[in-house]
Amino acid sequence: MIKIGVLDLQGDISEHLEMTRKTIMKMNLEAEVLKVKTAKEVAECQGIIISGGESTVIGRLIQENGIDHAIKSNNISVLGTCAGMVLLSEQTDYDQPLLGLIPMKVKRNGFGRQKASFEAELNLKIMNNHYPGVFIRAPYAFQLGSKATPIGKIHDKIIAVAHENYLATSFHPELTEDTRIHEYFIKEVLNCVE
């Protein structure tokens, strides 16, 4: 049975737990979804979700608790949303701890502050139909390494990226009713089949 941990340091923890459980039921998978806070708990998971929140705080806690080493040394798959996208990057426009797992440069709050939050119908390369994107103080990627794959853009701003066993979105899939981002993470990134 696979274990998927939602990193319980800050952010949309309960929303990601609920969405991941809903996705697993829909896919009819044997999997456990749980909150994780320590490097030991993270190391027991095949996949980790890093939610939105304050990326500087989350990054510092990841580093202080050795969670970065647990993810890297165990080759754990990661879905990073909003702040999670920032943390997966190699470089951002602010000096902060990063995991550096996706070769990309990210602009924090790239679409503006809280009051500039918005929703948009997205055309993502991994889906046949539009996806309802929810953007809250959202970042975007502005430069990718050759092996990173952009899977969604708004104008010239990259809002979703896949690389090896990592998936980053600048939007919040856990705040919709649409399970397809979580399904993609479980099927394609975690390599689990129905």
C-alpha positions as CSV (number, residue, x, y, z in Angstrom):
1,M,0.0,0.0,0.0
2,I,1.4,3.4,-0.9
3,K,1.6,6.3,1.5
4,I,1.1,9.9,0.5
5,G,2.0,12.5,3.1
6,V,0.7,16.1,3.2
7,L,3.4,18.2,4.7
8,D,1.8,19.6,7.9
9,L,4.0,22.7,8.5
10,Q,1.7,25.5,7.2
11,G,-0.9,26.0,4.4
12,D,-3.9,24.2,2.9
13,I,-3.3,20.9,4.8
14,S,-6.9,19.8,5.3
15,E,-7.9,20.7,1.8
16,H,-5.1,18.6,0.3
17,L,-5.9,15.7,2.6
18,E,-9.5,15.7,1.6
19,M,-8.8,16.1,-2.2
20,T,-6.2,13.3,-2.1
21,R,-8.5,10.9,-0.2
22,K,-11.3,11.7,-2.7
23,T,-8.9,11.0,-5.6
24,I,-7.8,7.7,-4.1
25,M,-11.4,6.6,-3.7
26,K,-12.2,7.6,-7.2
27,M,-9.2,5.7,-8.5
28,N,-10.0,2.7,-6.3
29,L,-6.4,2.5,-5.0
30,E,-5.1,1.0,-1.8
31,A,-3.3,4.0,-0.3
32,E,-3.0,5.9,3.0
33,V,-3.0,9.7,3.1
34,L,-1.7,11.3,6.3
35,K,-0.3,14.5,7.7
36,V,3.5,14.4,8.1
37,K,5.7,16.7,10.1
38,T,9.0,15.0,10.6
39,A,11.8,13.7,8.4
40,K,11.1,10.2,9.7
41,E,7.4,10.4,8.7
42,V,8.3,11.8,5.3
43,A,10.8,9.0,4.7
44,E,8.0,6.5,5.1
45,C,6.0,8.0,2.2
46,Q,6.3,7.4,-1.5
47,G,4.8,10.8,-2.3
48,I,4.6,14.2,-0.5
49,I,2.4,17.1,-1.1
50,I,3.7,20.6,-0.3
51,S,0.8,23.0,-0.1
52,G,0.4,26.7,-0.4
53,G,1.4,29.0,2.5
54,E,4.4,31.1,3.2
55,S,7.3,29.6,1.2
56,T,10.0,31.2,3.4
57,V,8.6,29.7,6.6
58,I,7.9,26.3,5.1
59,G,11.4,26.2,3.5
60,R,13.0,27.1,6.8
61,L,11.1,24.4,8.6
62,I,11.9,21.8,5.9
63,Q,15.6,22.6,6.3
64,E,15.6,22.7,10.1
65,N,13.8,19.4,10.4
66,G,15.9,17.5,7.8
67,I,12.9,17.0,5.6
68,D,14.9,18.1,2.5
69,H,17.4,15.3,3.1
70,A,14.6,12.7,3.7
71,I,12.9,13.7,0.3
72,K,16.2,13.6,-1.6
73,S,17.8,10.5,-0.1
74,N,14.6,8.5,-0.5
75,N,13.8,9.8,-4.0
76,I,10.3,10.7,-2.8
77,S,7.9,12.1,-5.4
78,V,6.6,15.6,-4.7
79,L,3.5,17.6,-5.7
80,G,4.1,21.3,-4.9
81,T,1.3,23.8,-5.2
82,C,1.7,27.6,-5.0
83,A,4.4,27.9,-2.2
84,G,5.2,24.3,-3.0
85,M,6.1,25.3,-6.6
86,V,8.5,28.0,-5.2
87,L,10.1,25.4,-2.9
88,L,10.6,22.9,-5.7
89,S,12.6,25.4,-7.7
90,E,16.3,26.0,-7.9
91,Q,16.1,29.7,-7.8
92,T,13.6,32.4,-6.9
93,D,13.5,36.2,-6.7
94,Y,13.9,36.1,-2.9
95,D,16.7,34.6,-0.7
96,Q,15.2,31.6,1.0
97,P,15.7,27.9,1.5
98,L,14.7,25.8,-1.6
99,L,14.6,22.1,-2.4
100,G,16.0,22.7,-5.9
101,L,14.4,19.6,-7.3
102,I,13.1,21.2,-10.5
103,P,15.5,23.1,-12.8
104,M,13.5,26.3,-12.9
105,K,13.5,29.9,-11.8
106,V,10.3,31.1,-10.1
107,K,8.9,34.6,-9.3
108,R,7.1,34.6,-6.0
109,N,3.7,36.5,-6.0
110,G,4.2,36.7,-9.7
111,F,0.5,37.6,-10.3
112,G,0.3,40.1,-7.5
113,R,-0.7,40.2,-3.8
114,Q,-3.7,38.6,-2.1
115,K,-6.3,41.1,-3.6
116,A,-5.0,40.2,-7.1
117,S,-6.2,36.6,-6.7
118,F,-8.2,35.2,-9.6
119,E,-9.7,32.1,-11.2
120,A,-9.1,31.0,-14.8
121,E,-10.0,28.2,-17.2
122,L,-6.7,26.6,-18.0
123,N,-5.5,24.5,-21.0
124,L,-3.0,22.0,-19.5
125,K,-1.0,19.7,-21.8
126,I,-1.9,16.7,-19.5
127,M,-5.7,17.2,-19.9
128,N,-8.2,17.1,-22.7
129,N,-10.6,19.6,-21.2
130,H,-10.2,23.0,-19.4
131,Y,-9.1,22.9,-15.8
132,P,-10.4,25.4,-13.2
133,G,-7.3,27.2,-11.9
134,V,-7.5,29.1,-8.5
135,F,-4.6,31.6,-8.1
136,I,-3.9,33.2,-4.7
137,R,-0.7,35.2,-4.5
138,A,0.5,32.8,-7.1
139,P,4.1,32.4,-8.3
140,Y,5.1,31.5,-11.9
141,A,8.2,30.0,-13.5
142,F,10.0,32.2,-16.0
143,Q,12.9,29.9,-16.9
144,L,13.1,26.2,-17.2
145,G,16.1,23.8,-17.6
146,S,16.0,21.6,-20.7
147,K,14.7,18.6,-19.0
148,A,11.8,20.3,-17.2
149,T,8.4,20.2,-19.1
150,P,6.0,23.1,-19.0
151,I,2.5,21.7,-18.9
152,G,0.6,25.0,-18.5
153,K,1.0,28.7,-19.2
154,I,-1.0,31.9,-18.9
155,H,0.4,34.1,-21.6
156,D,4.2,33.7,-21.2
157,K,4.0,32.8,-17.6
158,I,4.6,29.1,-16.8
159,I,2.1,27.9,-14.2
160,A,2.6,24.1,-14.2
161,V,5.8,22.1,-14.6
162,A,6.7,18.4,-14.6
163,H,10.2,17.1,-14.0
164,E,11.1,13.5,-13.2
165,N,9.1,12.5,-10.2
166,Y,8.1,16.1,-9.3
167,L,5.0,18.2,-10.3
168,A,4.6,21.9,-9.5
169,T,1.6,24.1,-10.0
170,S,1.3,27.8,-9.2
171,F,-2.5,27.3,-8.7
172,H,-4.4,25.5,-6.0
173,P,-6.0,22.2,-7.2
174,E,-7.1,21.4,-3.7
175,L,-9.5,24.4,-3.8
176,T,-11.6,22.9,-6.6
177,E,-13.8,19.9,-7.1
178,D,-11.6,18.6,-9.9
179,T,-9.4,15.7,-8.9
180,R,-7.3,15.6,-12.2
181,I,-4.1,17.2,-10.9
182,H,-4.0,14.8,-8.0
183,E,-4.9,11.9,-10.3
184,Y,-2.0,12.9,-12.6
185,F,0.4,13.1,-9.6
186,I,-0.6,9.6,-8.4
187,K,-0.7,7.9,-11.8
188,E,2.2,9.6,-13.7
189,V,4.5,11.0,-11.0
190,L,4.1,8.3,-8.3
191,N,3.7,5.6,-11.1
192,C,0.7,4.0,-9.5
193,V,-2.0,2.4,-11.6
194,E,-5.6,1.8,-11.0
